[in-house]
Amino acid sequence: MSPDRKKSIGIALDLGTTTVVCAAMTLNDREVIGRQARPNPQSAWGADVVARMSALKADAELLPAMSELTVGVCNEMIRSFASPAEMDEIVVAGNPVMQAILLRVSPLSLALPPYRPPFKEAQRVQADRFGFDTRTGAGLYVFPQIGGFVGGDAVAVALSLNMGKRHNADNAVIAIDIGTNSEVILSAGEKLFAASAPAGPAFEAAGARCGMIAQAGAMQGVSITGDRVTLDVIGNVAPKGICGSGLVDAVAALLDRGVIAPSGRIKDKDEIPDNLSGRIKKDGEANAFVLHRGASGDICLFQEDIRALQNAKAAIRASISMLMLKAKISPGRVEKIYISGAFGSNLKSASLSRLGIIDPLWRDIVSPVGDAALDGAMMALGSDPAKKEAERIAEDAKFVALSGSAQFEREFISNMTF
């Protein structure tokens, strides 16, 4: 860049319910400067969007405070990349509740049927008006939304994976964006279907008793060979807890070893014929499995953690089934499964298949794509064609409502067991 050429920087934000991820990029030559992540401070009002809407219903005056806290944590990351004078645009992709709160718009139209988002169109406003550390007049682009709880993050995923431009009517591609608010997108021919899976925070281990976010000390992988439990710990330090990918691995491994029954119940000691029985301990009326014994206490997988994971996996699998019914697609016609989300790259296809999140036929066609919502937001930075494509995707996609569907309830119940 020549000395007299103004440095122009754009910020992409994946505004998640649990985690906010930020990427900075030069708009002149589209060079990525860096990425950072922070916990979403709105967790003070609950772990999921339902809890946060309940807080807003009880006290509407909380809306500006929630927005300011969110912008504040974004500004912490933004300031680490460059000065406000260099910031020319911010692009945000998030679920409908997060996008509404950011813009200080009440999300309560999503609290009751028919669950309509307060806006569906892309929002173009001035970033500094909402407290972002940018130059005066810098643009803030908030992604368009599909319907219900399928928001801008799902559109950004579809954009990044080019799902709006498929023309093969014989086969289908499915993207599963796993997070506290999970979405499933299916592309078949020129048709795009999308649904929100009421999975909750189980896949991020946010509700697990020994759960933590994916940072140093978190178990991100668990394997069992014979009686030996092997842990993959972020940072190669002493374990402090377990994150989402570790939770999925642990349950899959314990199912394979017969420690967890197909119903999801952790078996009693006398039901386990090998030395793994020594890792079972009582937890009230239920059992827990000890993953690690340390000086500061045991790190365990508890029965309630497994039940939450069962609900989450049943919601996602039932959502996939509903989209396939709408698209008239059989499992054998799916050619690719994309797993996106902050920890999607750490989820093993074998574990996903063992838990029943994906069909066994799909085990070899799973492709982890990392934070595809953030990638989509980055594509839209400084790009009118990408923004127009995102808006076309949101307008053309068929939203499949699951709430109140008897078929969805049947699919959910049938997918509860492992």
C-alpha positions, 0 to 999 in steps of 0.5 A: 500500500502506498504511503498516501493511500488511506488504510481502510479496514472492515470488521466481520462479526459472528454474533452468537448467543454464547460467543461473539467472534470478530475478524478484521480485514483490509478492504483495499486488498482483502487481507485478513488482519486477525480474528478474536472471540469473546463470551457474549456478555448477555449471558448475564440474562440467561444462556439462551435466547428464550431466557433473554427475551424473558428478561426483556419481557419483564423489563423492557428497559434492559434492551439498551443495556444489552446492546451496549454490553454487546457493542462494548465487547465488540469494541474491545476486539475492534480496538486491538486491530486498528484505530477508529479512523481506519474502520470503514465498515462492520458486517454482522451475522447473528440469529434474529434475537441477537441482531434485534438486540444489537440494533435496540429493536425488541425481539419479543415478536419471536417470544410467541407464535407465529414467531416472526422476527422484528425484521427480515430485510438487511439493515444498513445504518451508521455504525457509530450511532450504535456505539461502535468504534469507527470513523463517523459515518462508517457503515453497519450492515446487518444480514437479512433473515429467512424467518422464525429463528433462522437469521442472518447467521444462517444466511451467511453460512449459505452464502459462504458455502455457495448454497444459493447457486446449486443446480443439481436437482438429483442430489442435496447438500446439507449445512448444520450450523451448530451452536446455542441456536442451531440451524439446518439448511438444505440445498437441492436443485434451485431450492433452499430450505431452512429450519431452526433446531431448538438444540439449546446450549448443550453442544457448546457444553454451556449447561454441563456441570463441568462444561467450559468454552473451548480454551486452554484446559478444556477437553476437546477430545475423548477416546477410550481404548480398553480401560484407558481414557485418553484426553485431548486438552487444549493447550496441553495443560491440566484439564479444567473442564470439558467443551462441546466437542469433548462432550460429544466424543465422551458420550460416543466413546462411552456408548461404544464401551457399553457404559452408557445404555442406548436410552442414555442412562449411565449404567451402575457399577455392577452392570459394567464388566471391566475396570471402567466401572471404577470411574462410576460414582453416585450423583444423587439418584443418578450416576456420573462418569469420572473423566479426570481425577485432579487435585482440585476435584473430579471432572465428570460427565453427569447424567443431566449432561447426557440428557441435554445432549440427547435433546439437542441431537434429537432436535437437530436430527428431527430438523434434518428429517423435516427438511428432507421431507419437504425437499423430497430427498432420501438419505442416499441422495445427500452428497455432502454434509457441512458442519459449521459453528465455532467448534465444528472443525473439532467434531468427528464424523464418527462421533456425530454418527454414533450419537445419531446426529447424522445418518450412518450413510453420511459418515464419509461425506462430512466436511467441517467448515469452521465458522462459516457464518463469520466467513460469510460476513467477511465475504460481504465486507466491502462487496455489494455483489455478496450483499445482493446474493445474501439478500437473494438467498434470504428472499428465496429460501423456504422457511420450514416452521417446526413449532407445533408440527406433529410430524416434528414431534414424532421425529424428535421422539424417535431420535431421542435414543442413541 
